[in-house]
Amino acid sequence: MDLTSPLCSLDPWRALLVYLVVLLGVVGLGELTRARLGWAPETTRKLVHALVGLVLASAPLVCASSWPLLALGVLFVIVNGLALQREALAGMHDTERDSRGTVYFPLGFLALVLLLFERRPSVFVVAMVILALADTVGTIVGEGRPEAQRFTWWRDPKSRPGSLAVGMCSAAIVLVLLPWLEPALQGAPAWLTLLLAGWMGVFCALCEGASSRGSDNISLPLGAALMLELLLSTLLDPAQSLAALTLAFLAALGVGLGAWRLGSLTSGGAVGTVIVGCFVFGGFGLAGAVPLLAFFTLSSALSKLADRLSQTPGEPTAKGSRRDIVQVLCNGGAATACALAAVFADSANAGLWYAALVGSLAAAAADTWATELGSLAQSRPRRLWPPFAEVEAGTSGGVTGVGTLGAAAGALVTTLVAWPFLARVGFGLGAVGLIALIGFLASLVDSVLGATLQVRYRDPVTNAPCEWPPPGDERPTVVSGLRGLTNDTVNLTNTLLGAALTYLLLGYV
């Protein structure tokens, strides 16, 4: 079926009106079943979730323009945000746990419209159906098995039966819908479709499990859509090898599980590593794997070494050397975005996006090496801002001579291991030096942010400042900085800066 030609192309204003009326009718149905039939809010929420997802999945069939859908998404972000704040529309928002799922839902929809509505509408439809049905089925199965063993990869506990149901339902949706909707797969061998469905089932289960407070309404459809686009873009390219792509996914899984067994990652961190590795390895193959593995293995080894040799008092970080999923995604998120940008962008810019990926990892390595080696320094650290003020060892934003040399070494080593691959896409030794310098400078910006804007809380027991909110304190006291600008957020800013500067300087200077 060719979705590039809608079955009934509605006028954009008429399409907006039709979808608005239908979606308001679905919301009204949820309120009616709750008020008149006595259905529990959790039940009506699932009903509304599934129906809204299925209605929006039909968009490529009836709408030739994306702007009515964008307007609709923005409108529902605002409406749901206000309703959640004022505790209105109980049929949608009244849940037993703290969730922002009704706001994340239209945000995930907006991302799908922007990325895939016109580029590959078949993937848009499949992702929305996965959000509508697989997520709902997983929730029903999970809640129906309260005795089942649970796991926590981020904040929210998940059940194994629920995650298994998400994976199986997602695989079934891909198996049934994708060959029918995607012209390039029509007539493809059955084993290829089965392989795609199997990969997607596993990946969707990981994306749903690696969510918190309803963020699976973004992570599940967006993760499914981006992975499907990566798979289709590579599998349908004659230059790509199916064996190489399979090896990339197995390698990502092996790295995550191996690091978890060695104690370098929490279980959630292992899942985050698999997700990042799947996109980076799948997008760039060995060229993406080498610098990512170099950053990860060397940084983990340094963290273990520093843990053993250093007894720095300083501000408690509450995380230790085992990286959790947030740390992994903040350090590898920019690299993941670069790998995906190379898939979505013009092939002529793929080399530039690869250089940006290396720049993000150089910045991440510089920051990590500076932190770990700096903890071994004998001298007291100083902050870059306020200019060279002495601080206690272990304080965020403090730098030492040893740490600064470590930052330079981390950026240089990470860039050098990628040198052969950078040379293949036209970047010489000068570009390698520039990327290393960018990674080093980005880590200095990280230090300035850590010293000035990063949030610090007051520990109610010791009365000392700390980087992370004390456990059990719902509204911890902020001593300084911006609430929400944590060490993880600063690390994400650091890697994004490394990628952006590399892309701009190598591409336009």
N, C-alpha and C positions, 0 to 999 in steps of 0.2 A: 504494500500500500504506500503510495507517495503522499506524504504529508506536506510537501512543499506547495501543493495546490489544495487549499481547504475545501471540504465538501460543500460548505455554504458560507461564502465569504461575507460576513456581516459588515455593514458600515461601522467604523470605529466607535462613533458615539452610540450607535444602537447596541453594539457589542458590550460596551461599558454598562449601559442601562440594563441589558438582559442579565449579565453576570451579577450586577449589584442586586437586582430583584431576586434572583434565584438564591444567592448566598444569604441575603437577609431572610428569605423564606426558610432556609435550612436552620439558621440561628433561631428563628421563631419556632420552628418545629422542636428544637431542643428545649426551649423554655416551656413550650406547651406540654411536652411529655413529662417534664419534671413537675409542673404545677398541677396538671389534670390527672395524669396517670400515676403520679407518685414515684416516678423513676428516680433513682439516686443520681446526684450530680455527676459522679464518676461515669455512670452509664450513658447519660446524655452527652457528656463530653466526648466519649468515644464515638457515639453516633454522629455528632456534628463534625468531628475530626475526619471520619471516613467519608462522609458525604461531601464535605467541602473539598477534600482532596480529589475525589473522583470528578466532581464538577469542573474543577480547575484543570484536571488532566485532559479534558476535552477541548481545551483552548485552541490547539493547532488545527482541529477539525472544523472550527467555525469562525476563526478570527485570523485575518491576514496580516494585521498590524499588531505590534507588541505594546504600543503606548497605552491602550486602554487597560491592559493587564498590569502595567507598571503603576498606573494611577490607582487601580484597584488595590494593589499590594500596599502602596503607601497609605491609602485611606484606612485599610484594615490594621496596619501597624499602629496608627494613631488611635483608632477606635478601641482596639484591644488593650493598648497601653492604658488608656483612660479608664476602661472598664475594670481592668485588673487593679488599678490604683484605688478606684472607688468601690471595689468589691461588688460590681454590678454584673448582670448576665451570669448568674450562678450556674446555669446549665453548661456554660463553657469554661468558667474559671474556678469553680468551687472544687478544689482537689484536697486530698488528705495530706499532700506533701507540698513543700515550697516549690512552685514551678512557674516558669515564664514561657511555657510552651506555646501559649496562644499568641504571644508576640513573636517568638522565634518562627512560628509557622509562616506568616506572611513574609518575613525576612528571607527564609529559605526559598519561598516561591519567587520573590523578587530576584534573587541570585540566579535561579534557574532561567527566568525570563531573559535576563541580561546576557547570560552566557550561551544559552542553547536553543531558545525559542526559534530563532531564524537559522542558526548554524546547523543544528541537528534535532529537529522536532521529535523524532522517534525517541531519542534519549530523554527529552523533556517529559514526554508522556509516561515512559516507563518509570522515571524517578518519582513523578507525582503519584503514580499508582502504588509504588513501593511505600511512599509516605502515608498514603491513605489506608492501605490494607495491611502491609507487613508490620508497620508500627502498631496498628490497632490489634492485630492478632497476637503479636508478641506481648502486649500489655495484658490482654485477656488471659493468655496462657500463664503468664507470670503471676498475675493476681489470683488465678485459680489454683496455684500450687504454693500456698504460703509455707508449706513444710519443706520445700525444695531448698537445696544449698544455694547460698547467695555469694556474690563476689562484688568488690568495689574497686573499679579502676580509676574513678575520679572521686566524686562526692557521694553519688547515689548508689545504694546497693541494687544490684541486678540479679535476676534469677537465671540459672542455667537453662531451664525449660523455656523461659521467655526469649532468651537470646537465640536458642536453637530454633524456636518458632519463627523469629525474625529472619534468620538465615534461610530456612527452608522456604518460607513464603516468598522472600525476595528472589530466590533461585527459580521458583515456579513462575513468578511474574515475568522474569527475563526470558525463561524458556518458552513461554506461551506468546508473549507480546512482541518481543524484539524481532524474531524472524518475519513476523507479519508486517511490522511497521517499518523496518529498516530495509530499503531496497538493496543495499549492498550485501545483505545476508540472505536474500531470497535465492534459493537454489544452492546455498552453502551446505557442506556435508553436516550430517546430524551430530557427529562427534565434536565439531567446532562449536556448535550452539550449546551442547552439553557442557563443554569446557568453560565457555563464557558464563553460563548459568551457575556452574559450581564455584568459579572464582568470585562471582558477584555475591553468591550466598554467604561465603565466608567473610568477604570484605564488608558487607552490609551488617552482619552480626557484630563485627569489630566496631564499626562506626556507631551503631546504636548503643553498644555497651560502653563506649568511651564518651559518654555524654553526662551532663549534669543539669538538673533543674529544668528539664524540658528542652535542652539544647539538641536532643536527637531530632527535633523537627527541622534543624538545619543540617546537623552532621550526617543524618541518614540519607535524605534526598540529594544533598549536594555531593556527599562522598560517593554515592551510587552513580550520580550523573557524571562526575569528573572521571571516575574509574572506567565507566562504560565508554566515555569519549576517548580516553587514553587507549583502551583495548581496541576499539574500532579503528582509531587512527593508526595504530601500529600493526594490527593484524591484517588490515586491508592494504597496507603498504608493501609492495613486493620486496622492497629492500630490507624489510624487517623479517626476522626469523621467529617462528612460533617457539622453537626450542629456547632461543635466547630470552624471549619474554617470560616463558615459564621459569627459566633459571633465575631471572630477576626476582620473581615473586617468592620462590623458594629461598633465595638468598636473604631477602628481607625478613622472612619468617625465621630463618635460622639465626640471623643476627639478634633479633629481638629475644628469642627464647634462650640463646646462649648467654646473652648479657644478663638476663633475669636469673639464670641458674648460677652465674658467677657472682651475683649480688650487686651488679652495677646499676640495675634498674629495679624499680618496683614492678608489680604485675601490670599496673596501668602504664608505666613508662615503657615496658616491653611492647604493649599494644600500640602506643604512640610511635615507637620506633618502627614497627611493622608498617603502619600507615604511611609514615614519612618515607620509609625505604621503598615501599611499593610504587609510590609516585616518582621518586627520584631515580630508582633503578629502572623502572619501567619507561620513564621518559628519556633518560640519557644512557641507560645501559651501564657498561663498565666505566665510562667517563664520569657518570654521576656517582657510581658506587665507590670509586677510589678515594676522592676527597672526603666524602661523607664518612666512610669507614675510618679514614685516617684521623679525622676530627674526633669521632666517637671513641675509638679505641685508645688513642693517646690521651685524650682528656679524662677518660675513665681511669686509666692507669695513674695519671697524675693525681686525681682525686683520691684514689686509694692510698697512694704514697703519702700525700699530704695529711690524710687522716691519721696515718700511723706515726708520722714524725712530728706533727704539730699539735700542740695543746693550747691553741689560741683562745683566750677568754672572750674578748670582744662581744659584739651583739649576736645573740643566738639566732641561727638561721632556721631552725626547726625542721630542716630537711635532710641534712647530712649528705653523704656521698652517693646515695642511691637516688638517681634521678626519677622523678615521677612524671606523669603524662603531661602536665602543664609545662614543666621544664623542657621536656623533649620537644613538644610542639612549638614552644617559644624559640628554642635554638634551631630547630629544623623547619619551622613554618615558612621562612623566607625562601629556603632552598626548594621546598615543595612548590611554592608559588612560581618560582622560576622554571621548574620542570614542566609545570602545567602551562605556563605562558608560552614555552617553546612549542607545545602541542597546538595551542590555539592561535599563535601568531604566525606570520608569514615565515616560511621555511628559511628565507634569507636572513632572518634575525635569530635563528636558533643558536648560532654560535655566540651571539651577544648575550642571550639569556643564559647560556652555559657559563660564560664569564661572570655574570651576575650571581649565579649560584655559588661559584667559587668565592666570590667576594663576600657573600653572606656567611659562608663557612669559615673564611679567614677571620672575619670579625668575631664570630662565635668562639673560635679557637683562641684568638688573642685575649678575649675577656676571661675565658676559662683558665688558660695558662697563667695569666696575670694573677688571678685569684689564688690558684693552688700554689704556685711558686712564691707568691708574695707572702703567703702564710708562714713560710719557712725563714723569712728575713729576720735578722737580729735587730735592725733599726725600727724605730716607730714610724708608721706610715704617715703620710701627709696628704691632704686633700688638694686637688687642683683648684677647687673653688669652695670657700674663700681661699685666696692664694696661699698654698703651702702651709695651711694650719695643721698642726699635729693632732692626731686622733688616736684612739685606742686601736690596738691590733685587732683585725677582724671586722672593723667598721666599714660598711659599704661606702664606696667612693674614695677610700684611702689607697694611696699608691706608694710603692717602695721602688728603689732602684732595681732590686731583683725581680719584682713583679713587672716592672716596665720592660726589662729585657725579656722576660717570659712572654709578654704580650707580643713583642716584635718577633720572637722565635716561633710562637704559635701561628701567627699570620703567615710567616715566611714558609714554614714547613708545610702547612696546609695548601698553600699556593704552589709550592714546588712539586708536590706529588701530582698535581693536576697539569703540570707544564706540558707533558707530551700530548695531552688531549686539547689543551689550549692551542698548541702549535698546529694541530690538525684543522682547527677552525680559523686559522689565520692570525693568531696572536703570538708575537715574539717575546723575547726576553724582557724587553721594556715594559710590555703589558703585564708580564708576571710580576715585575718589581712594583708596578703601579697598584696592582690588586693587593699585594702584600701590604703596601703603605696604606691603602684605603682601610684594610682590615685593622691595622694598628691604630689609625686615627679614629675609627669608629669606636674602638675600645676605650679611647680616651674620653670621647663624648659620653660613653656609658658611665665612666667614673664620675664625670661632672654631674650627670643626672642622678647618679647614686648619692652624691654628696649634697645635692640641693633639693631636688623635687621628689625623690623616692620617699614613700610613706614610711614612718616609724611609729610604732605603737608603744603604749605604756604597759609594762607587765604589772598586773595588780598585786602580785605576790612579792616580787623583788623590787618593784618600782623602777626598774631599769628599762631603757629603750630597747625595743626588739623589732626585727624586720617583719615578723609575721604576727597576725592577731593571736593572742593567747587562746588556747583551746577552751571552748565553752563560753567565751565572751562574745555575745551576739553583736554588741556595738562597742568595740574596744576604743579606748581613748587614743586619739591621734596626737602624737607629740610634735611632729613636723612633717612636711611634705604634703603631697596630694593623695587623698584617700583613693585607693584603687591603682595607684602607680607603684606596684610592687617590684621586687627584684626581677620577677619573671617578665613583667611588662617592660622593664628597662632593657632586659636581654633581647626581647623581641624587637624593640626599637633599634638596638645595636645591629642586629642582623639585617633588618630592613634597610638601615642606612648603608651598610656595607654593600648590599645588592644594588640599591638605587644609585649610589655614587659610581660603582663600577659600570653599570649600564650607561649612565649619562656620560661619564668621562671617556669611556672607550668608544661609545657610539657617536658622540657629537663633538668631541674635542680633537 
